[in-house]
């Protein structure tokens, strides 16, 4: 279970950083929508993915016994 949470944290964090970076770069280029979604929605999805990553790591820390 611990390994699964660590991988969920890594995957969520990586995906979140990539989505946030993509949304910032696209917005700086003057793009307002991507595939029918607004750039703000893409940024919000990135923040949510990073939150999932943080919660995964937090669960691993709380699960430690010792």
N, CA, C and O atoms as a GROMACS GRO file, in nm:
protein
  264
    1UNK      N    1   0.083  -0.119   0.000
    1UNK     CA    2   0.000   0.000   0.000
    1UNK      C    3   0.088   0.126   0.000
    1UNK      O    4   0.058   0.225  -0.067
    2UNK      N    5   0.195   0.118   0.077
    2UNK     CA    6   0.284   0.234   0.087
    2UNK      C    7   0.345   0.268  -0.049
    2UNK      O    8   0.355   0.385  -0.087
    3UNK      N    9   0.387   0.164  -0.121
    3UNK     CA   10   0.446   0.185  -0.252
    3UNK      C   11   0.345   0.245  -0.350
    3UNK      O   12   0.381   0.330  -0.432
    4UNK      N   13   0.221   0.201  -0.341
    4UNK     CA   14   0.116   0.255  -0.428
    4UNK      C   15   0.093   0.403  -0.400
    4UNK      O   16   0.074   0.482  -0.492
    5UNK      N   17   0.093   0.440  -0.273
    5UNK     CA   18   0.073   0.581  -0.238
    5UNK      C   19   0.189   0.668  -0.283
    5UNK      O   20   0.169   0.781  -0.327
    6UNK      N   21   0.310   0.615  -0.272
    6UNK     CA   22   0.427   0.691  -0.318
    6UNK      C   23   0.419   0.712  -0.468
    6UNK      O   24   0.445   0.822  -0.517
    7UNK      N   25   0.382   0.608  -0.543
    7UNK     CA   26   0.372   0.623  -0.687
    7UNK      C   27   0.257   0.716  -0.727
    7UNK      O   28   0.268   0.790  -0.824
    8UNK      N   29   0.148   0.712  -0.652
    8UNK     CA   30   0.037   0.804  -0.678
    8UNK      C   31   0.082   0.948  -0.653
    8UNK      O   32   0.045   1.039  -0.727
    9UNK      N   33   0.162   0.967  -0.549
    9UNK     CA   34   0.216   1.100  -0.520
    9UNK      C   35   0.308   1.149  -0.630
    9UNK      O   36   0.300   1.264  -0.672
   10UNK      N   37   0.395   1.062  -0.676
   10UNK     CA   38   0.487   1.101  -0.783
   10UNK      C   39   0.413   1.130  -0.912
   10UNK      O   40   0.441   1.230  -0.978
   11UNK      N   41   0.320   1.044  -0.947
   11UNK     CA   42   0.246   1.062  -1.072
   11UNK      C   43   0.160   1.188  -1.067
   11UNK      O   44   0.156   1.265  -1.162
   12UNK      N   45   0.091   1.207  -0.956
   12UNK     CA   46   0.008   1.326  -0.941
   12UNK      C   47   0.088   1.455  -0.945
   12UNK      O   48   0.050   1.552  -1.010
   13UNK      N   49   0.201   1.454  -0.875
   13UNK     CA   50   0.286   1.573  -0.873
   13UNK      C   51   0.344   1.605  -1.009
   13UNK      O   52   0.346   1.721  -1.051
   14UNK      N   53   0.392   1.503  -1.078
   14UNK     CA   54   0.450   1.524  -1.210
   14UNK      C   55   0.346   1.573  -1.310
   14UNK      O   56   0.370   1.667  -1.385
   15UNK      N   57   0.231   1.508  -1.308
   15UNK     CA   58   0.124   1.548  -1.400
   15UNK      C   59   0.078   1.691  -1.369
   15UNK      O   60   0.051   1.769  -1.461
   16UNK      N   61   0.069   1.723  -1.241
   16UNK     CA   62   0.027   1.857  -1.202
   16UNK      C   63   0.124   1.965  -1.246
   16UNK      O   64   0.083   2.070  -1.296
   17UNK      N   65   0.251   1.940  -1.228
   17UNK     CA   66   0.352   2.038  -1.270
   17UNK      C   67   0.348   2.056  -1.421
   17UNK      O   68   0.358   2.168  -1.471
   18UNK      N   69   0.334   1.946  -1.494
   18UNK     CA   70   0.328   1.957  -1.640
   18UNK      C   71   0.204   2.033  -1.687
   18UNK      O   72   0.213   2.116  -1.777
   19UNK      N   73   0.089   2.006  -1.626
   19UNK     CA   74  -0.032   2.078  -1.663
   19UNK      C   75  -0.023   2.226  -1.630
   19UNK      O   76  -0.065   2.310  -1.710
   20UNK      N   77   0.031   2.259  -1.514
   20UNK     CA   78   0.045   2.400  -1.476
   20UNK      C   79   0.143   2.473  -1.567
   20UNK      O   80   0.117   2.586  -1.609
   21UNK      N   81   0.254   2.407  -1.597
   21UNK     CA   82   0.352   2.470  -1.687
   21UNK      C   83   0.294   2.489  -1.826
   21UNK      O   84   0.316   2.593  -1.888
   22UNK      N   85   0.221   2.390  -1.875
   22UNK     CA   86   0.160   2.403  -2.007
   22UNK      C   87   0.057   2.515  -2.009
   22UNK      O   88   0.051   2.591  -2.106
   23UNK      N   89  -0.022   2.527  -1.904
   23UNK     CA   90  -0.123   2.632  -1.902
   23UNK      C   91  -0.059   2.771  -1.897
   23UNK      O   92  -0.107   2.864  -1.961
   24UNK      N   93   0.049   2.785  -1.821
   24UNK     CA   94   0.117   2.915  -1.814
   24UNK      C   95   0.180   2.950  -1.949
   24UNK      O   96   0.167   3.063  -1.996
   25UNK      N   97   0.248   2.853  -2.010
   25UNK     CA   98   0.311   2.880  -2.139
   25UNK      C   99   0.209   2.911  -2.248
   25UNK      O  100   0.230   3.001  -2.329
   26UNK      N  101   0.098   2.838  -2.249
   26UNK     CA  102  -0.005   2.865  -2.349
   26UNK      C  103  -0.068   3.001  -2.328
   26UNK      O  104  -0.096   3.073  -2.424
   27UNK      N  105  -0.091   3.037  -2.202
   27UNK     CA  106  -0.152   3.168  -2.175
   27UNK      C  107  -0.057   3.281  -2.214
   27UNK      O  108  -0.101   3.385  -2.262
   28UNK      N  109   0.073   3.261  -2.193
   28UNK     CA  110   0.170   3.364  -2.233
   28UNK      C  111   0.175   3.381  -2.384
   28UNK      O  112   0.209   3.488  -2.435
   29UNK      N  113   0.142   3.275  -2.457
   29UNK     CA  114   0.138   3.283  -2.603
   29UNK      C  115   0.009   3.345  -2.654
   29UNK      O  116  -0.004   3.371  -2.774
   30UNK      N  117  -0.087   3.369  -2.564
   30UNK     CA  118  -0.212   3.433  -2.603
   30UNK      C  119  -0.325   3.335  -2.635
   30UNK      O  120  -0.427   3.375  -2.691
   31UNK      N  121  -0.306   3.209  -2.599
   31UNK     CA  122  -0.409   3.109  -2.624
   31UNK      C  123  -0.507   3.112  -2.507
   31UNK      O  124  -0.466   3.114  -2.391
   32UNK      N  125  -0.637   3.111  -2.538
   32UNK     CA  126  -0.738   3.114  -2.434
   32UNK      C  127  -0.807   2.980  -2.413
   32UNK      O  128  -0.856   2.952  -2.304
   33UNK      N  129  -0.811   2.896  -2.517
   33UNK     CA  130  -0.875   2.765  -2.504
   33UNK      C  131  -0.789   2.658  -2.570
   33UNK      O  132  -0.717   2.684  -2.666
   34UNK      N  133  -0.799   2.537  -2.516
   34UNK     CA  134  -0.731   2.420  -2.572
   34UNK      C  135  -0.831   2.306  -2.571
   34UNK      O  136  -0.881   2.267  -2.465
   35UNK      N  137  -0.861   2.253  -2.688
   35UNK     CA  138  -0.955   2.140  -2.702
   35UNK      C  139  -1.089   2.169  -2.634
   35UNK      O  140  -1.150   2.080  -2.576
   36UNK      N  141  -1.135   2.293  -2.643
   36UNK     CA  142  -1.263   2.330  -2.586
   36UNK      C  143  -1.260   2.366  -2.439
   36UNK      O  144  -1.362   2.404  -2.383
   37UNK      N  145  -1.144   2.356  -2.375
   37UNK     CA  146  -1.131   2.392  -2.234
   37UNK      C  147  -1.057   2.524  -2.220
   37UNK      O  148  -0.963   2.551  -2.295
   38UNK      N  149  -1.100   2.606  -2.126
   38UNK     CA  150  -1.029   2.730  -2.101
   38UNK      C  151  -0.897   2.701  -2.031
   38UNK      O  152  -0.882   2.599  -1.963
   39UNK      N  153  -0.803   2.790  -2.047
   39UNK     CA  154  -0.670   2.772  -1.988
   39UNK      C  155  -0.679   2.770  -1.835
   39UNK      O  156  -0.601   2.700  -1.770
   40UNK      N  157  -0.771   2.845  -1.779
   40UNK     CA  158  -0.789   2.844  -1.634
   40UNK      C  159  -0.831   2.707  -1.583
   40UNK      O  160  -0.792   2.665  -1.474
   41UNK      N  161  -0.911   2.637  -1.662
   41UNK     CA  162  -0.952   2.502  -1.625
   41UNK      C  163  -0.832   2.408  -1.627
   41UNK      O  164  -0.819   2.321  -1.541
   42UNK      N  165  -0.746   2.425  -1.725
   42UNK     CA  166  -0.624   2.344  -1.732
   42UNK      C  167  -0.533   2.370  -1.612
   42UNK      O  168  -0.475   2.277  -1.555
   43UNK      N  169  -0.522   2.496  -1.573
   43UNK     CA  170  -0.443   2.531  -1.454
   43UNK      C  171  -0.504   2.470  -1.328
   43UNK      O  172  -0.433   2.418  -1.243
   44UNK      N  173  -0.637   2.477  -1.317
   44UNK     CA  174  -0.705   2.420  -1.202
   44UNK      C  175  -0.686   2.269  -1.195
   44UNK      O  176  -0.671   2.214  -1.086
   45UNK      N  177  -0.686   2.202  -1.308
   45UNK     CA  178  -0.662   2.058  -1.312
   45UNK      C  179  -0.519   2.027  -1.268
   45UNK      O  180  -0.495   1.927  -1.200
   46UNK      N  181  -0.424   2.111  -1.305
   46UNK     CA  182  -0.286   2.093  -1.261
   46UNK      C  183  -0.271   2.109  -1.111
   46UNK      O  184  -0.199   2.033  -1.047
   47UNK      N  185  -0.338   2.207  -1.055
   47UNK     CA  186  -0.332   2.228  -0.911
   47UNK      C  187  -0.398   2.111  -0.838
   47UNK      O  188  -0.348   2.066  -0.734
   48UNK      N  189  -0.508   2.061  -0.891
   48UNK     CA  190  -0.574   1.945  -0.830
   48UNK      C  191  -0.485   1.822  -0.835
   48UNK      O  192  -0.480   1.744  -0.740
   49UNK      N  193  -0.415   1.802  -0.946
   49UNK     CA  194  -0.325   1.687  -0.957
   49UNK      C  195  -0.210   1.699  -0.857
   49UNK      O  196  -0.168   1.599  -0.798
   50UNK      N  197  -0.158   1.820  -0.839
   50UNK     CA  198  -0.052   1.838  -0.739
   50UNK      C  199  -0.104   1.813  -0.598
   50UNK      O  200  -0.032   1.762  -0.513
   51UNK      N  201  -0.228   1.849  -0.573
   51UNK     CA  202  -0.289   1.823  -0.443
   51UNK      C  203  -0.300   1.672  -0.418
   51UNK      O  204  -0.275   1.626  -0.307
   52UNK      N  205  -0.338   1.597  -0.520
   52UNK     CA  206  -0.344   1.451  -0.508
   52UNK      C  207  -0.205   1.396  -0.476
   52UNK      O  208  -0.191   1.306  -0.392
   53UNK      N  209  -0.103   1.450  -0.541
   53UNK     CA  210   0.033   1.408  -0.512
   53UNK      C  211   0.073   1.437  -0.368
   53UNK      O  212   0.134   1.353  -0.302
   54UNK      N  213   0.039   1.555  -0.320
   54UNK     CA  214   0.071   1.590  -0.182
   54UNK      C  215  -0.003   1.501  -0.083
   54UNK      O  216   0.054   1.459   0.018
   55UNK      N  217  -0.128   1.471  -0.111
   55UNK     CA  218  -0.205   1.384  -0.022
   55UNK      C  219  -0.150   1.242  -0.021
   55UNK      O  220  -0.154   1.174   0.082
   56UNK      N  221  -0.100   1.196  -0.135
   56UNK     CA  222  -0.039   1.064  -0.140
   56UNK      C  223   0.084   1.057  -0.052
   56UNK      O  224   0.102   0.962   0.024
   57UNK      N  225   0.169   1.158  -0.062
   57UNK     CA  226   0.289   1.161   0.023
   57UNK      C  227   0.252   1.179   0.170
   57UNK      O  228   0.317   1.120   0.257
   58UNK      N  229   0.150   1.257   0.198
   58UNK     CA  230   0.107   1.276   0.336
   58UNK      C  231   0.057   1.145   0.395
   58UNK      O  232   0.084   1.114   0.512
   59UNK      N  233  -0.015   1.068   0.317
   59UNK     CA  234  -0.065   0.939   0.366
   59UNK      C  235   0.051   0.846   0.398
   59UNK      O  236   0.044   0.769   0.495
   60UNK      N  237   0.158   0.852   0.318
   60UNK     CA  238   0.275   0.768   0.347
   60UNK      C  239   0.341   0.813   0.478
   60UNK      O  240   0.381   0.729   0.558
   61UNK      N  241   0.351   0.942   0.499
   61UNK     CA  242   0.413   0.992   0.621
   61UNK      C  243   0.331   0.955   0.745
   61UNK      O  244   0.387   0.919   0.848
   62UNK      N  245   0.200   0.965   0.734
   62UNK     CA  246   0.113   0.935   0.847
   62UNK      C  247   0.113   0.785   0.878
   62UNK      O  248   0.100   0.745   0.993
   63UNK      N  249   0.129   0.704   0.775
   63UNK     CA  250   0.127   0.558   0.791
   63UNK      C  251   0.250   0.503   0.861
   63UNK      O  252   0.248   0.390   0.911
   64UNK      N  253   0.358   0.579   0.866
   64UNK     CA  254   0.482   0.532   0.928
   64UNK      C  255   0.460   0.499   1.075
   64UNK      O  256   0.391   0.571   1.147
   65UNK      N  257   0.519   0.391   1.116
   65UNK     CA  258   0.514   0.354   1.258
   65UNK      C  259   0.657   0.352   1.309
   65UNK      O  260   0.741   0.278   1.258
   66UNK      N  261   0.683   0.429   1.405
   66UNK     CA  262   0.819   0.422   1.453
   66UNK      C  263   0.862   0.544   1.517
   66UNK      O  264   0.976   0.552   1.562
   0.00000   0.00000   0.00000
